Amino acid sequence: MAQCPACRQQFSCGAGQHPDQPCWCSRLPPLASAKPTATECYCPDCLQRLLRQEQTAEKPAP
């Protein structure tokens, strides 16, 4: 089990557990703001929220 650093919710992180089945998060784009040495994993809800925030921030204003 892992604990999300944003919301503190416990969740199942599959990173490195099954070489033939990557973690659920590998199907998502990486966070642009993540540091290469980051070792903490976000829960599915927080990761989706952070990805949406990054996408919104990248869009130029009309």
N, C-alpha and C positions, 0 to 999 in steps of 0.2 A: 504494500500500500504506500501511496505517496500522499503528501499534504500540499495543497495548493498554497503558494506564498501570497496570493491575492485575497482569497476568501477563507482560507484555512480548512476548507472541506477536504475530507479524505476521499481518494479515488484510486482506481486501479491504473497503474502506469505500466505499460507493456514493454518499455524500452529495455532491450537487451535480454529479455526473458525467453523469447523464442526466435531463434535466428531465421526460421522459415516464415514467421508471422510478425511483421513489424508492428510497432505500436500504432494505435489509432491516430496519433498525431502526425505520423509520417505521411498521411494522405492530405495534410494541410500545408499551405505555404509556411515557410519559417517567418518568425517575427523579425521585422527589420531592426527593431530596437533591441533584440536579444544579443547579448555579448557572446563571443565564440566559446568562452569558458563557462557559460551558464550551466549550472547543474540542477537547478530546480525546474520542476515541471508544473505547468498550469493545468487545472482541471479542464474538462471539455468546455464548460460554460464560460470560464474566464478566458481561455485561449480564443474561443470564437469572438468574444466581446473585444479583446485586444486587437485581433485581426481586423474586425470591422472598424475600430477606431483608427487604425493605421491607414486603411483604405480610404476612409473619409478625409483624413488629414492630407492624403496625397492628391486628392482631386482639386484641380484649380478652381478658383471661384469664378462664376459666370460673369 
